[in-house]
Amino acid sequence: MWVSIRMLVILALADFCRAMPESYDTIVVGLGSAGVTAATILAKAGKRVLGLEAMDRIGGRVKTVPFGDGFIEEGAEWIHGTENSRVYQMAIDNNIPTLDQELEFEVYRSDGTLGNNSLISELVAFCHDQAFTATDKPLSLGEFITGKFMEHIKIKYPELQSNQTFIKEFLNFMNLIVNNYEGSNDWTDVSAKSAFKELGGHQHMSWHRYGYKTFFELLLNTYNNGPGWPNLDIKLNSPVSKIIWPRDSTGNVIVQCEGGQTYTARHVIVTVSLGVLKERHEKMFEPALPIEKTTAIDKMSIGVMDKVILKFEKPWWDRKLLFFSFLWRLEDIANVSKEDYWITRILGASNPMGSDNTLTLWTSGDVGKMVETLPDEIVIRKTMELLRKFMGKKYSNIPEPTGMLRSKWYSNPYTRGSYTYDNLDTPNYPHAREALGAPLLDSSGTPRVLFAGEATNPIHFSTVAGASDTGYREAMRLLPSSKM
Ligand SMILES: Cc1cc2nc3c(=O)[nH]c(=O)nc-3n(C[C@H](O)[C@H](O)[C@H](O)COP(=O)(O)OP(=O)(O)OC[C@H]3O[C@@H](n4cnc5c(N)ncnc54)[C@H](O)[C@@H]3O)c2cc1C
């Protein structure tokens, strides 16, 4: 009798423990660059960490996919800058030979003729440099660059000043380039006054056939079948629906997933994108986020940049040339139907470094969002018409593709956009990124819910390296005496 009562107690205790949510030192919500960086630093420092990822894969806005004769990148493609880059350093430390990709372009016009490469390249480089000139003027990037461009041609190419057609065509092309950089819909939506800084060194370092995924494998210690980190639990397909955080210093943070699973931890680091926060923050946090943070979420912008990647039996283009840019003639734009307007907003086609027989076409802004909704066969047919229109004179008999992949960063409920940019409201809210990244503290001043992700990086936002730095920043907030 005594034994069976003891058994009953043990069984009851086991049941009780099963019903108790699993508890961790820190839960990291989202396993992109910021989340994986934070989770692995904490796990290596001996903390018990749980990473909850909504999608069925790690990487977030980095997505390396086998395609063509190698790999393509649906999301981030390059390491932008080598100096003080956590991403580049990771490759170097692990002897992964990254390659620099010179994005020299060849300009094609919509009548199939070749544009003046050296002139256009010089003008694009000039306009690009202006975007990084500090200005206090409350202008859009479009107005700012246009003004600088006009001053430039007055001095360097005075004969162009009266060529209104060329000026309009070039500025239309430059607008598209800016939208691809920013994810914006139009360069008049982007602020000329921005705190963004490029990291020093080459801006287009490629993981080529290793794929950007290698960065995550190295962080997670799973590269070449590495064993991972023993203190780090990872749960994929686990969208977090609610984060309940205590104001007093005793309780734990409770994290609920859509499937009903509940976990608790002393700290939670939230790394979801600005797009996800815009859509879900009201339902996600209890108590609700403070006004400084909701204002930042409201006022900041996340843009859209998408890729359409076509695969061919073999490359029919010159692989030494890296970017085929499409410069529309005004009269040809006028002849495009309203329905097909989107094809006039494709910047051009580039050669991915990880796959020889694929070409990437680039869309952005509202057009990018709309293209995400089009059926595959229309996207394939129209992009092939576009390639033949611009490149068909130089490359006769361009063959049909053998496959297509494309990104849908806006439709994806776990990204809701590609990356953030500084909009026209930014000068009025100069500390919005800091406010977004500020932790929620309990009554003793201890950070309980912390925020990382590219949008929270005041100067290196919109990049993988910038996102990784914010993961490091928040991990260090929890390990203040560590020297990692
Ligand atoms: C097309 C494209 C091209 C780009 N090119 C470059 C480039 O060449 N170089 C460069 O440096 N950067 C580039 N970027 C930007 C770069 O990819 C991002 O800045 C960076 O990857 C963002 O990392 P993150 O950790 O902040 O966010 P994310 O990568 O978005 O990670 C957040 C994670 O949170 C998850 N999540 C969302 N909601 C939930 C939830 N409710 N519960 C649990 N998990 C959730 C998401 O699934 C995601 O995995 C590009 C981006 C895109 C889209």
The ligand as an ORCA input file, in Angstrom:
! r2SCAN-3c Opt
* xyz 0 1
  C      15.769     40.121    -51.812
  C      16.715     40.578    -50.725
  C      18.028     40.863    -51.044
  C      18.903     41.277    -50.048
  N      20.221     41.481    -50.355
  C      21.099     41.700    -49.378
  C      22.502     41.649    -49.647
  O      22.926     41.404    -50.788
  N      23.356     41.865    -48.609
  C      22.904     42.123    -47.339
  O      23.732     42.315    -46.445
  N      21.583     42.157    -47.061
  C      20.685     41.926    -48.035
  N      19.355     41.859    -47.751
  C      18.892     42.208    -46.403
  C      19.137     41.091    -45.393
  O      18.690     39.877    -45.925
  C      18.388     41.412    -44.094
  O      18.723     42.709    -43.642
  C      18.750     40.447    -42.968
  O      18.823     39.117    -43.440
  C      17.700     40.573    -41.870
  O      17.996     39.705    -40.791
  P      17.120     39.768    -39.466
  O      17.647     38.756    -38.542
  O      16.998     41.165    -39.009
  O      15.628     39.387    -39.923
  P      15.048     38.050    -40.628
  O      16.080     37.453    -41.514
  O      13.757     38.451    -41.232
  O      14.818     37.088    -39.406
  C      13.660     37.140    -38.611
  C      13.121     35.745    -38.443
  O      11.949     35.825    -37.619
  C      11.046     34.838    -38.070
  N       9.705     35.178    -37.578
  C       8.853     36.124    -38.024
  N       7.724     36.124    -37.304
  C       7.863     35.155    -36.369
  C       7.043     34.664    -35.313
  N       5.826     35.174    -35.082
  N       7.498     33.649    -34.545
  C       8.734     33.112    -34.762
  N       9.553     33.529    -35.747
  C       9.123     34.547    -36.531
  C      11.166     34.891    -39.574
  O      10.665     33.719    -40.162
  C      12.674     35.086    -39.760
  O      13.337     33.853    -39.904
  C      18.453     41.426    -48.720
  C      17.129     41.110    -48.407
  C      16.268     40.689    -49.387
  C      14.858     40.314    -49.026
*
